[in-house]
Amino acid sequence: MITQIKKFFEQPEIESVLLAKLLGLFTKRLKSWRSKPSGEISEKQLAAYSSLKDLLQMGTHILDEPNSHQQFRSLEYTLRRKKDEFVFIFGGDNDVAAYLDEIHKNALDILLAWRRLYHSNKPATGQERDEHWRQIKKLGQWFSSQWQRGARKTFFKNLFQAA
């Protein structure tokens, strides 16, 4: 009986069919594992996204409180320092990297304008002061738009992958 079973499985057609089925099952299982983020990755993604949203929200209110620029600078520094980790936990997405670069550029612009207005040996006056105020207001509006909906466009596909 064992000899007959062995001969049955030694037939080339049966062998290739079995291998194809096994390969198909393995591929299907591998794809399902990749599409499901682990609990740890999902928590890291949500924590990173939350820190980004905090920075964007702070950028909208940088003019509201005297020391808000210090908190904003701290959040921006943390985000910049952890950019590679941030991109990694979002799957190495180039859109995420480009978006973080854009946030960094705008954060530096708003911080430089703020510094020129308040924390300089020779604060801006006249037309230069007005220009810095316009720039801060414009960037504050940009941060507000990103906080309200812009960040979702970039991160939604990575945050809520199908299980």
C-alpha positions in Angstrom: 0.0 0.0 0.0 2.8 2.5 0.9 4.6 1.6 -2.3 1.4 2.4 -4.3 1.0 5.8 -2.5 4.7 6.6 -3.1 4.4 5.8 -6.8 1.3 8.0 -7.0 3.1 11.0 -5.6 6.1 10.4 -7.7 4.2 11.0 -10.9 5.4 14.3 -12.4 1.8 15.7 -12.9 0.9 15.1 -9.3 4.1 16.5 -8.0 3.7 19.8 -9.9 0.1 20.1 -9.0 0.9 19.6 -5.3 3.8 22.1 -5.4 1.6 24.7 -7.2 -1.1 24.3 -4.6 1.4 24.5 -1.7 3.0 27.6 -3.3 -0.4 29.2 -3.8 -1.3 28.6 -0.1 2.0 29.9 1.1 1.7 33.0 -1.1 -1.8 33.7 0.1 -0.8 33.3 3.7 2.2 35.6 3.2 0.1 38.3 1.6 -2.4 38.2 4.5 0.4 38.5 7.0 1.8 41.5 5.2 -1.6 43.3 4.9 -2.2 43.0 8.6 -0.2 45.5 10.7 0.9 44.0 14.0 -0.6 45.6 17.1 2.8 47.1 17.9 3.2 48.8 14.5 -0.3 50.1 14.6 0.2 51.6 18.0 3.5 53.2 16.8 1.7 54.6 13.8 -1.1 56.1 15.8 1.4 57.6 18.3 3.5 59.1 15.5 0.4 60.5 13.7 -0.8 62.0 17.0 2.6 63.7 17.6 2.4 65.1 14.0 -1.1 66.4 14.6 0.1 68.1 17.8 2.8 69.9 15.9 0.3 71.0 13.2 -2.2 72.2 15.8 0.6 74.1 17.7 1.5 75.7 14.4 -2.0 77.1 14.1 -1.8 78.8 17.5 1.8 80.0 17.5 0.7 83.6 17.9 -1.8 82.9 20.7 0.5 82.5 23.7 3.9 84.0 24.5 5.8 80.7 24.9 4.0 78.7 22.3 6.9 79.0 19.9 9.1 77.1 22.3 6.7 74.2 22.5 6.4 74.3 18.7 10.1 74.3 18.3 10.4 71.3 20.6 7.8 69.3 18.7 9.4 70.2 15.4 12.8 69.1 16.6 11.4 65.8 17.8 9.7 65.2 14.5 12.8 66.1 12.5 15.0 63.9 14.6 12.7 60.9 14.3 11.9 61.4 10.6 13.5 58.1 9.4 11.7 56.1 12.1 8.5 57.9 11.2 8.9 57.1 7.5 9.8 53.5 8.4 6.7 52.8 10.5 4.6 54.1 7.6 6.1 51.6 5.2 8.8 53.7 3.7 6.2 55.7 1.8 7.9 58.5 -0.3 4.7 60.6 0.2 5.3 60.6 3.9 8.9 61.6 3.6 8.1 64.5 1.2 5.2 65.6 3.5 7.5 65.6 6.5 10.1 67.7 4.6 7.4 70.2 3.7 6.3 70.4 7.3 9.9 70.9 8.4 10.5 73.7 5.9 7.3 75.6 6.9 8.1 75.1 10.6 11.6 76.6 10.1 10.1 79.5 8.2 7.6 80.3 10.9 10.2 79.9 13.6 12.7 82.2 11.8 10.0 84.9 11.3 9.0 84.6 15.0 12.6 84.9 16.0 13.1 88.0 13.8 10.0 89.6 15.4 10.7 88.9 19.0 14.0 87.3 19.8 16.6 89.3 18.0 19.1 91.9 19.1 17.6 94.1 16.4 13.8 93.3 16.0 12.2 93.9 12.7 10.4 97.2 12.3 8.1 98.9 9.7 7.6 97.1 6.5 9.9 94.2 7.4 7.8 93.6 10.6 4.6 93.6 8.6 6.1 91.1 6.2 7.1 88.7 9.0 3.5 89.0 10.5 2.0 88.2 7.1 4.3 85.2 6.7 3.5 83.9 10.2 -0.2 84.4 9.5 0.0 82.6 6.1 2.0 79.7 7.6 -0.4 79.5 10.6 -3.2 79.1 8.1 -1.2 76.4 6.2 -0.7 74.5 9.5 -4.4 74.8 10.3 -5.4 73.4 6.9 -3.0 70.5 7.4 -4.2 69.9 10.9 -7.9 69.9 9.8 -7.5 67.7 6.7 -4.2 67.8 4.9 -2.4 65.2 7.0 -5.2 62.7 6.5 -4.6 62.6 2.8 -1.0 61.5 3.3 -1.5 59.1 6.2 -4.9 57.6 5.9 -3.8 54.8 3.5 -1.1 53.7 6.0 -3.0 54.2 9.3 -6.1 52.2 8.5 -4.9 49.3 6.3 -7.4 46.6 5.7 -7.1 43.7 8.2 
